[in-house]
Amino acid sequence: MVEARDEISQRFSMRAFLCLIVLMLCPLASPAMSCSVAASYEVPNNFELAATADTILIGTVESERGDPMEGDPTVLVRPDVFLKGEAISGTVAIPGVLEREDWTATPSDPMTLDEANPDAYAGSCSRFLYARHMKLVLFLKKYEGRLQLIDYPFARVSEDVPSIDAPWVRAVRIYVEVAALSPDARRPALEAHRAALMRVGDDESARIAADIARQLASNRLSALN
């Protein structure tokens, strides 16, 4: 009987085990770790994220800290480029674990700008699994005086990018620039950026232009008006 149980246990994938860990951590973690969202919840759009964040940076995943079974595992990210906010020294800790042999982090699609990384939909509401040396675009906000990853479920707060010129980085730079304008100037500025990108005509620029169009068409325009 013991041997049979051992054999069955070995058949579970490590990804399934990770999901179980995440679910066990939900009661102990931030709201981003729980999938119990209200029916009225709407994922913040990309412009809202850029406007809300205190700091946005591109950083490289270096290591992890803590034990998943202890309830507070974190991944340490070294900042490389700051897109918004003052530069900070040292590493940034975000909730998560590094991939293992059978825990494979799903890379973000560099051409997808309207949805979070697929791993965010695997049971934790937020991405929880990363690969060492990934370059992440992190949206941080001060909670109780400390910069932490923004904790909106299913939002694009920790997407990985292939380079600092990737479409997602280009889009974020635009949103940060426009968010700094007066409310009345933001919509015309976004429309001008969209028109300029459409004139360029390449696929990456077209994807960014389409994302800007989604921000403009959103029914949550308080950040734009």
SVG drawing of the C-alpha trace seen along z (x, -y; Angstrom):
<svg xmlns="http://www.w3.org/2000/svg" viewBox="-21 -70 43 72">
<polyline fill="none" stroke="black" stroke-width="0.4" points="0.0,0.0 2.8,-2.4 4.6,-1.6 1.3,-2.3 0.9,-5.6 4.5,-6.6 4.0,-5.7 0.8,-7.8 2.5,-10.7 5.3,-10.6 2.8,-11.0 1.7,-14.4 3.4,-17.1 5.4,-19.8 3.2,-22.4 0.1,-20.9 2.1,-20.8 3.0,-24.5 -0.7,-25.3 -1.5,-23.5 1.2,-25.6 -0.2,-28.8 -3.7,-27.9 -2.4,-27.0 -0.7,-30.4 -3.8,-32.4 -5.1,-33.0 -1.7,-34.3 -0.8,-36.5 -1.8,-39.7 -5.1,-40.2 -3.2,-39.4 -2.7,-35.8 -6.4,-35.1 -8.7,-34.3 -11.8,-35.4 -12.5,-38.6 -15.8,-40.4 -18.1,-40.0 -17.9,-43.7 -14.0,-43.7 -12.5,-45.0 -8.8,-44.6 -7.1,-47.9 -6.1,-48.8 -2.5,-49.5 -2.8,-53.3 -4.4,-53.1 -1.5,-50.9 1.1,-53.4 -0.8,-56.3 -1.2,-54.5 2.3,-53.1 4.7,-55.0 7.7,-53.2 8.0,-51.3 11.2,-49.5 12.8,-46.9 14.7,-44.4 16.5,-41.1 15.4,-38.1 18.4,-37.0 17.3,-34.6 14.6,-33.6 14.2,-33.8 12.1,-31.9 10.3,-28.5 7.0,-28.1 5.8,-25.8 6.6,-28.6 4.1,-31.0 6.3,-33.8 8.3,-32.9 9.8,-35.8 11.8,-36.4 14.5,-39.0 14.8,-41.3 17.8,-43.6 16.6,-47.0 18.2,-47.8 16.1,-50.7 13.6,-52.9 10.6,-54.0 8.9,-56.0 9.8,-57.1 13.1,-57.6 15.9,-55.1 16.2,-52.7 19.2,-50.6 19.3,-46.9 16.9,-44.3 13.2,-44.3 11.3,-41.4 8.1,-40.2 5.9,-37.3 6.8,-34.1 9.2,-31.2 11.8,-30.3 11.1,-27.6 12.5,-24.1 13.0,-21.1 9.3,-20.5 8.0,-23.9 8.3,-25.8 7.6,-29.5 5.6,-30.6 7.3,-33.5 5.1,-36.5 4.2,-36.8 6.1,-40.0 3.3,-40.9 0.4,-40.5 -0.3,-43.7 -3.9,-43.2 -3.7,-40.2 -1.5,-39.1 1.0,-36.3 -0.8,-33.0 0.6,-31.8 -1.6,-34.5 -4.6,-32.4 -3.2,-29.1 -4.8,-29.5 -3.3,-32.4 -4.8,-35.5 -1.3,-36.8 1.9,-35.5 3.8,-33.4 6.5,-31.5 9.5,-33.1 12.8,-32.0 16.2,-33.2 17.6,-36.0 14.1,-37.0 13.8,-40.7 10.6,-41.9 8.6,-45.1 7.4,-45.7 4.7,-48.1 5.3,-49.0 3.4,-51.1 4.0,-52.1 2.0,-50.1 2.7,-51.1 5.7,-53.0 7.3,-50.1 7.4,-49.6 5.6,-46.4 4.3,-44.9 0.8,-46.3 -1.6,-43.7 -4.4,-43.9 -5.5,-40.4 -4.9,-39.5 -3.1,-42.9 0.1,-43.2 2.2,-44.1 5.1,-41.7 5.4,-40.8 8.8,-39.6 10.3,-41.2 13.0,-40.2 14.7,-43.6 14.3,-47.2 12.9,-48.1 10.1,-45.5 6.6,-46.6 5.4,-46.4 8.3,-48.7 7.5,-51.2 3.8,-51.2 4.6,-51.7 6.9,-54.7 4.1,-56.3 1.6,-55.8 4.0,-57.2 4.7,-60.2 1.0,-60.9 0.0,-60.2 2.3,-63.1 0.2,-65.5 -2.8,-67.5 -6.1,-65.5 -7.3,-67.6 -4.1,-66.9 -4.0,-63.2 -6.6,-62.0 -5.2,-64.2 -1.7,-63.0 -2.7,-59.4 -4.5,-59.9 -1.4,-61.6 0.8,-58.7 -1.6,-56.2 -1.7,-58.1 2.1,-58.3 2.4,-54.6 -0.1,-53.8 1.9,-55.8 5.1,-53.7 3.2,-50.6 5.3,-47.8 3.7,-45.0 5.1,-46.1 4.0,-49.7 0.5,-48.5 0.2,-46.4 1.1,-49.3 -1.4,-51.5 -4.1,-48.9 -3.4,-48.9 -3.6,-52.7 -7.0,-52.4 -8.1,-50.0 -7.2,-52.6 -9.1,-55.3 -12.2,-53.0 -12.3,-51.9 -15.4,-52.8 -13.1,-53.7 -11.9,-57.0 -11.4,-58.8 -7.7,-58.6 -7.9,-60.0 -10.4,-62.8"/>
</svg>
